[in-house]
């Protein structure tokens, strides 16, 4: 599951690394990757009924590169980022297989520590990663959760 998938680099990476994978991708922008293994949902995450597309199936991985349209107001942007990350975590709680993995982008700021506690409560192992490609002034960081507890 790729949340905030456009333009499609994570989706493409997953298709290459897991040739038998089926991917549900969603974004407000168009996905630039096409493949018969992708189901693309062009709508906000809050409006998607993933159960309609998965039935009773669970997924191995939930990726979220969602980010708000930034306003330039740091506290507002962090709040919106945490809200999207919370939607991603809620989606993972509903649709991730026990033992599955979760990757989510978050802007650091107020509420970050509380969100970190939520992620740690749901996964056996949690790491924070700041990719080398991230701009120095950026406050974005990724949580990588492994061994979903299936709460």
Protein Blocks (a to p, Z undefined) as FASTA:
>chain_A
ZZhkagolmmmmmmmmmmmbccddddfbdcfbdcfkbccddddfklpcfklmnomaccfb
dcdfbdcddehiaklmmmmmmmmmmmmmmmmmmmpcehiacdddddedehklmmmmmmmm
mpmbdcddddfklcfklcbdcdddehiehZZ
